Amino acid sequence: MPKPTFFRLPDDRRELVVREAIAEFAEHAYADASLSQIARRTGIAKGSFYQYFEDKLDLYRWLLAEEAPRKKREFLGAVRFDGDFWAGLETYVERGMAFLVEHPGLARLAAAAADPTAAAEVRGLHLAICEAGITELRALLQVGIKGGAIARGIPLDIATRLVSTVIGPGLTDIVLRELGAELHEVLASTSLQRELGPARRRRLAHAAVLFIRGGLGNPQSKTKKERHR
């Protein structure tokens, strides 16, 4: 966790540290990334970093466990689930893909942490991040149950992990097959990122949510469009 001195930095200075630290960790495996390089990127003396963070691991852990989720929450903040739940979920999935396109550095950082060959001291971080995502998704599905969009009696813990697989690894695999590329290639290529544009994201999100609704949906519930017919 950053020390209080980090949060007392001017906003532009603090954002510079965050941006360049993400770039360093995205471009290099954790073991190869260094505070010296981040200091060089930012023009801040290396010794000053120890006034902001305990060490490299402290900075890396904060970026993955706190900063990246915060940026994603801000990015997804406009998604609403208080009307048509399934439309909201579709938007949530589409914006999740858009986040990868607009924040590829954070996506590369997270992918590196998921690598089973990652340094032992960071290997457990990915699991913790995944569990935080599961908790968030579980809360969203509870909204669907409360509003009647999802059938009651569905085993919520099982459903959450199944939905997570569909909109996570499952959807990622479909995207990569359509683009004919590996994940690291997509995250490093602006041209491939452009191919994952809004129209494609909406089509894929719609297909994924149709599949999920087929398994979890309450047969008695209707969308806004269906109610107005």
Secondary structure, 3 states (H helix, E strand, C coil): CCCHHHHCCCHHHHHHHHHHHHHHHHHCCCCCCCHHHHHHHHCCCHHHHHHHCCCHHHHHHHHHHHHHHHHHHHHHCCCCCCCCHHHHHHHHHHHHHHHHHHCHHHHHHHHHHHCCCCCHHHHHHHHHHHHHHHHHHHHHHHHHHHCCCECCCCCHHHHHHHHHHHHHHHHHHHHHHHHCCCHHHHHHCHHHHHHCCHHHHHHHHHHHHHHHHHHHECCCCCCHHHHCC
